[in-house]
Amino acid sequence: IPSSSSHALIGGLLGAGAIHGGIKVWQWSGIEKTLIALVGSPVLGFIGGVLLITIVSWLSFRMRPTTGKHVFRVLQLFSASFMAFSHGSNDAQKTMGILSLAL
């Protein structure tokens, strides 16, 4: 079963709020926005991925193999750096959120 720390954090906060004051303390408008983002972001990511792979495939179709190898080697460095930066910035926000709630 895939797990997400974002889903676990949101579920934990909702559960703690329900135990402390019942579900009447939930801000339904905020929960609705959060659920839309949790469901919508993978869908948008999939659509963006399909568009990106279509564009890259179309652009690289006529490249010579040696040129394509060099171009994709450079692009892989940028994509790996961007992925590492994005992952780190996302985790830092969640950690700070948990720490500030604990205080």
Backbone as JSON Lines, residues from 0, in Angstrom:
{"i":0,"aa":"I","n":[0.86,-1.17,0.0],"ca":[0.0,0.0,0.0],"c":[0.9,1.23,0.0]}
{"i":1,"aa":"P","n":[0.73,2.1,-0.98],"ca":[1.52,3.34,-0.98],"c":[1.15,4.22,0.22]}
{"i":2,"aa":"S","n":[2.13,4.87,0.78],"ca":[1.85,5.77,1.89],"c":[2.48,7.13,1.61]}
{"i":3,"aa":"S","n":[1.88,8.14,2.17],"ca":[2.36,9.5,1.98],"c":[2.43,10.18,3.33]}
{"i":4,"aa":"S","n":[3.52,10.85,3.59],"ca":[3.63,11.55,4.86],"c":[2.65,12.72,4.93]}
{"i":5,"aa":"S","n":[2.32,13.3,3.78],"ca":[1.32,14.38,3.77],"c":[-0.05,13.86,4.17]}
{"i":6,"aa":"H","n":[-0.44,12.72,3.61],"ca":[-1.73,12.13,3.96],"c":[-1.76,11.73,5.44]}
{"i":7,"aa":"A","n":[-0.66,11.17,5.92],"ca":[-0.59,10.78,7.33],"c":[-0.67,11.99,8.25]}
{"i":8,"aa":"L","n":[0.0,13.07,7.88],"ca":[-0.03,14.29,8.7],"c":[-1.43,14.87,8.75]}
{"i":9,"aa":"I","n":[-2.09,14.95,7.62],"ca":[-3.45,15.51,7.58],"c":[-4.42,14.61,8.34]}
{"i":10,"aa":"G","n":[-4.31,13.3,8.14],"ca":[-5.17,12.37,8.87],"c":[-4.93,12.43,10.37]}
{"i":11,"aa":"G","n":[-3.67,12.56,10.78],"ca":[-3.35,12.67,12.2],"c":[-3.91,13.93,12.82]}
{"i":12,"aa":"L","n":[-3.81,15.05,12.09],"ca":[-4.36,16.3,12.61],"c":[-5.88,16.25,12.72]}
{"i":13,"aa":"L","n":[-6.53,15.67,11.7],"ca":[-7.99,15.55,11.77],"c":[-8.4,14.62,12.9]}
{"i":14,"aa":"G","n":[-7.67,13.52,13.08],"ca":[-7.99,12.59,14.16],"c":[-7.79,13.21,15.53]}
{"i":15,"aa":"A","n":[-6.7,13.95,15.7],"ca":[-6.45,14.61,16.99],"c":[-7.53,15.66,17.28]}
{"i":16,"aa":"G","n":[-7.93,16.39,16.25],"ca":[-8.99,17.38,16.44],"c":[-10.31,16.73,16.79]}
{"i":17,"aa":"A","n":[-10.61,15.59,16.16],"ca":[-11.86,14.88,16.43],"c":[-11.87,14.32,17.85]}
{"i":18,"aa":"I","n":[-10.74,13.81,18.31],"ca":[-10.66,13.27,19.68],"c":[-10.78,14.4,20.7]}
{"i":19,"aa":"H","n":[-10.14,15.52,20.42],"ca":[-10.12,16.62,21.38],"c":[-11.48,17.33,21.48]}
{"i":20,"aa":"G","n":[-12.08,17.66,20.34],"ca":[-13.31,18.44,20.4],"c":[-14.45,17.91,19.56]}
{"i":21,"aa":"G","n":[-14.3,16.72,19.0],"ca":[-15.32,16.17,18.12],"c":[-15.18,16.74,16.71]}
{"i":22,"aa":"I","n":[-15.93,16.16,15.79],"ca":[-15.8,16.61,14.4],"c":[-16.44,17.98,14.18]}
{"i":23,"aa":"K","n":[-17.14,18.47,15.17],"ca":[-17.74,19.81,15.02],"c":[-16.67,20.91,15.0]}
{"i":24,"aa":"V","n":[-15.46,20.61,15.47],"ca":[-14.4,21.62,15.45],"c":[-13.67,21.67,14.11]}
{"i":25,"aa":"W","n":[-13.96,20.71,13.23],"ca":[-13.31,20.71,11.92],"c":[-13.78,21.9,11.1]}
{"i":26,"aa":"Q","n":[-12.88,22.53,10.41],"ca":[-13.19,23.62,9.48],"c":[-13.42,22.98,8.1]}
{"i":27,"aa":"W","n":[-14.67,22.72,7.76],"ca":[-14.98,21.95,6.56],"c":[-14.49,22.62,5.28]}
{"i":28,"aa":"S","n":[-14.48,23.94,5.25],"ca":[-14.0,24.61,4.03],"c":[-12.5,24.35,3.83]}
{"i":29,"aa":"G","n":[-11.75,24.34,4.91],"ca":[-10.32,24.03,4.82],"c":[-10.07,22.58,4.46]}
{"i":30,"aa":"I","n":[-10.87,21.68,5.03],"ca":[-10.73,20.26,4.71],"c":[-11.05,20.02,3.24]}
{"i":31,"aa":"E","n":[-12.07,20.69,2.74],"ca":[-12.45,20.55,1.33],"c":[-11.32,21.0,0.4]}
{"i":32,"aa":"K","n":[-10.72,22.14,0.71],"ca":[-9.6,22.63,-0.11],"c":[-8.42,21.66,-0.07]}
{"i":33,"aa":"T","n":[-8.15,21.12,1.11],"ca":[-7.03,20.18,1.25],"c":[-7.29,18.9,0.48]}
{"i":34,"aa":"L","n":[-8.5,18.37,0.56],"ca":[-8.83,17.14,-0.16],"c":[-8.79,17.35,-1.67]}
{"i":35,"aa":"I","n":[-9.24,18.51,-2.13],"ca":[-9.16,18.8,-3.57],"c":[-7.71,18.82,-4.02]}
{"i":36,"aa":"A","n":[-6.84,19.41,-3.22],"ca":[-5.42,19.45,-3.57],"c":[-4.8,18.05,-3.52]}
{"i":37,"aa":"L","n":[-5.17,17.24,-2.53],"ca":[-4.61,15.89,-2.42],"c":[-5.03,15.0,-3.58]}
{"i":38,"aa":"V","n":[-6.26,15.17,-4.05],"ca":[-6.74,14.36,-5.17],"c":[-6.31,14.96,-6.51]}
{"i":39,"aa":"G","n":[-6.32,16.29,-6.59],"ca":[-6.02,16.95,-7.86],"c":[-4.55,16.96,-8.24]}
{"i":40,"aa":"S","n":[-3.66,17.0,-7.27],"ca":[-2.24,17.1,-7.62],"c":[-1.7,15.87,-8.35]}
{"i":41,"aa":"P","n":[-2.06,14.64,-7.99],"ca":[-1.58,13.52,-8.79],"c":[-2.15,13.52,-10.21]}
{"i":42,"aa":"V","n":[-3.4,13.95,-10.35],"ca":[-4.02,14.01,-11.68],"c":[-3.3,15.05,-12.53]}
{"i":43,"aa":"L","n":[-3.05,16.23,-11.97],"ca":[-2.32,17.25,-12.72],"c":[-0.89,16.81,-13.02]}
{"i":44,"aa":"G","n":[-0.26,16.12,-12.08],"ca":[1.08,15.6,-12.31],"c":[1.11,14.58,-13.45]}
{"i":45,"aa":"F","n":[0.09,13.73,-13.52],"ca":[0.01,12.75,-14.6],"c":[-0.16,13.44,-15.95]}
{"i":46,"aa":"I","n":[-1.06,14.41,-16.0],"ca":[-1.29,15.14,-17.25],"c":[-0.02,15.89,-17.66]}
{"i":47,"aa":"G","n":[0.64,16.54,-16.7],"ca":[1.89,17.23,-17.01],"c":[2.97,16.27,-17.49]}
{"i":48,"aa":"G","n":[3.05,15.09,-16.89],"ca":[4.02,14.09,-17.3],"c":[3.78,13.59,-18.71]}
{"i":49,"aa":"V","n":[2.51,13.35,-19.05],"ca":[2.18,12.91,-20.41],"c":[2.54,13.99,-21.42]}
{"i":50,"aa":"L","n":[2.21,15.24,-21.1],"ca":[2.56,16.34,-22.01],"c":[4.07,16.47,-22.17]}
{"i":51,"aa":"L","n":[4.79,16.38,-21.07],"ca":[6.25,16.52,-21.12],"c":[6.9,15.4,-21.92]}
{"i":52,"aa":"I","n":[6.48,14.15,-21.7],"ca":[7.08,13.04,-22.43],"c":[6.72,13.11,-23.91]}
{"i":53,"aa":"T","n":[5.53,13.62,-24.23],"ca":[5.16,13.79,-25.63],"c":[6.04,14.83,-26.3]}
{"i":54,"aa":"I","n":[6.26,15.95,-25.63],"ca":[7.11,17.01,-26.2],"c":[8.55,16.54,-26.34]}
{"i":55,"aa":"V","n":[9.08,15.89,-25.31],"ca":[10.47,15.41,-25.36],"c":[10.63,14.34,-26.44]}
{"i":56,"aa":"S","n":[9.67,13.44,-26.54],"ca":[9.75,12.41,-27.59],"c":[9.71,13.04,-28.97]}
{"i":57,"aa":"W","n":[8.85,14.02,-29.15],"ca":[8.73,14.68,-30.45],"c":[10.02,15.42,-30.81]}
{"i":58,"aa":"L","n":[10.61,16.11,-29.82],"ca":[11.84,16.86,-30.08],"c":[13.04,15.95,-30.31]}
{"i":59,"aa":"S","n":[13.09,14.81,-29.63],"ca":[14.26,13.94,-29.74],"c":[14.15,12.89,-30.83]}
{"i":60,"aa":"F","n":[13.03,12.83,-31.5],"ca":[12.8,11.79,-32.51],"c":[13.82,11.86,-33.64]}
{"i":61,"aa":"R","n":[14.19,13.06,-34.05],"ca":[15.09,13.23,-35.19],"c":[16.55,13.42,-34.79]}
{"i":62,"aa":"M","n":[16.87,13.32,-33.51],"ca":[18.26,13.5,-33.06],"c":[19.1,12.27,-33.4]}
{"i":63,"aa":"R","n":[20.36,12.52,-33.64],"ca":[21.3,11.4,-33.77],"c":[21.53,10.82,-32.38]}
{"i":64,"aa":"P","n":[21.83,9.53,-32.28],"ca":[22.02,8.92,-30.96],"c":[23.1,9.58,-30.11]}
{"i":65,"aa":"T","n":[24.21,10.0,-30.73],"ca":[25.28,10.62,-29.93],"c":[24.84,11.99,-29.4]}
{"i":66,"aa":"T","n":[24.13,12.74,-30.23],"ca":[23.62,14.04,-29.78],"c":[22.58,13.86,-28.68]}
{"i":67,"aa":"G","n":[21.67,12.91,-28.87],"ca":[20.64,12.64,-27.87],"c":[21.23,12.21,-26.55]}
{"i":68,"aa":"K","n":[22.28,11.38,-26.61],"ca":[22.92,10.91,-25.38],"c":[23.5,12.08,-24.59]}
{"i":69,"aa":"H","n":[24.16,12.99,-25.28],"ca":[24.76,14.15,-24.61],"c":[23.67,15.06,-24.03]}
{"i":70,"aa":"V","n":[22.65,15.35,-24.82],"ca":[21.58,16.24,-24.38],"c":[20.88,15.66,-23.15]}
{"i":71,"aa":"F","n":[20.54,14.39,-23.2],"ca":[19.82,13.79,-22.08],"c":[20.69,13.62,-20.84]}
{"i":72,"aa":"R","n":[22.0,13.48,-21.02],"ca":[22.89,13.42,-19.86],"c":[22.88,14.75,-19.11]}
{"i":73,"aa":"V","n":[22.92,15.85,-19.86],"ca":[22.88,17.18,-19.23],"c":[21.52,17.43,-18.6]}
{"i":74,"aa":"L","n":[20.44,17.08,-19.32],"ca":[19.09,17.28,-18.79],"c":[18.85,16.44,-17.53]}
{"i":75,"aa":"Q","n":[19.45,15.26,-17.47],"ca":[19.28,14.42,-16.29],"c":[19.92,15.04,-15.06]}
{"i":76,"aa":"L","n":[21.03,15.72,-15.23],"ca":[21.64,16.43,-14.1],"c":[20.71,17.51,-13.56]}
{"i":77,"aa":"F","n":[20.11,18.28,-14.47],"ca":[19.18,19.33,-14.03],"c":[17.93,18.75,-13.39]}
{"i":78,"aa":"S","n":[17.38,17.69,-13.98],"ca":[16.15,17.12,-13.43],"c":[16.4,16.48,-12.06]}
{"i":79,"aa":"A","n":[17.55,15.81,-11.89],"ca":[17.86,15.21,-10.59],"c":[18.09,16.29,-9.53]}
{"i":80,"aa":"S","n":[18.74,17.37,-9.9],"ca":[18.95,18.48,-8.95],"c":[17.64,19.11,-8.55]}
{"i":81,"aa":"F","n":[16.76,19.33,-9.52],"ca":[15.45,19.92,-9.24],"c":[14.62,19.0,-8.34]}
{"i":82,"aa":"M","n":[14.66,17.7,-8.62],"ca":[13.91,16.74,-7.82],"c":[14.41,16.71,-6.38]}
{"i":83,"aa":"A","n":[15.71,16.72,-6.19],"ca":[16.28,16.72,-4.84],"c":[15.91,17.99,-4.08]}
{"i":84,"aa":"F","n":[15.98,19.13,-4.76],"ca":[15.62,20.4,-4.12],"c":[14.14,20.41,-3.74]}
{"i":85,"aa":"S","n":[13.28,19.98,-4.64],"ca":[11.83,19.97,-4.37],"c":[11.5,19.03,-3.22]}
{"i":86,"aa":"H","n":[12.11,17.86,-3.21],"ca":[11.85,16.9,-2.14],"c":[12.29,17.45,-0.79]}
{"i":87,"aa":"G","n":[13.45,18.05,-0.74],"ca":[13.96,18.61,0.5],"c":[13.12,19.77,1.01]}
{"i":88,"aa":"S","n":[12.69,20.64,0.12],"ca":[11.89,21.79,0.55],"c":[10.52,21.34,1.05]}
{"i":89,"aa":"N","n":[9.96,20.3,0.47],"ca":[8.66,19.79,0.91],"c":[8.77,19.16,2.29]}
{"i":90,"aa":"D","n":[9.8,18.36,2.51],"ca":[9.97,17.71,3.81],"c":[10.26,18.71,4.92]}
{"i":91,"aa":"A","n":[11.0,19.75,4.61],"ca":[11.32,20.76,5.63],"c":[10.06,21.47,6.12]}
{"i":92,"aa":"Q","n":[9.14,21.76,5.22],"ca":[7.9,22.43,5.62],"c":[7.08,21.55,6.54]}
{"i":93,"aa":"K","n":[6.97,20.27,6.24],"ca":[6.19,19.37,7.08],"c":[6.83,19.23,8.46]}
{"i":94,"aa":"T","n":[8.13,19.12,8.5],"ca":[8.82,18.99,9.79],"c":[8.61,20.23,10.64]}
{"i":95,"aa":"M","n":[8.73,21.4,10.06],"ca":[8.52,22.64,10.81],"c":[7.07,22.77,11.26]}
{"i":96,"aa":"G","n":[6.14,22.31,10.45],"ca":[4.74,22.33,10.84],"c":[4.47,21.47,12.06]}
{"i":97,"aa":"I","n":[5.05,20.29,12.08],"ca":[4.88,19.39,13.22],"c":[5.53,19.98,14.47]}
{"i":98,"aa":"L","n":[6.73,20.56,14.32],"ca":[7.4,21.16,15.48],"c":[6.62,22.34,16.03]}
{"i":99,"aa":"S","n":[6.08,23.18,15.16],"ca":[5.33,24.34,15.66],"c":[4.01,23.91,16.3]}
{"i":100,"aa":"L","n":[3.41,22.83,15.83],"ca":[2.21,22.32,16.5],"c":[2.53,21.75,17.87]}
{"i":101,"aa":"A","n":[3.7,21.13,17.99],"ca":[4.09,20.53,19.27],"c":[4.37,21.6,20.32]}
{"i":102,"aa":"L","n":[4.82,22.77,19.87],"ca":[5.13,23.82,20.83],"c":[3.85,24.51,21.21]}
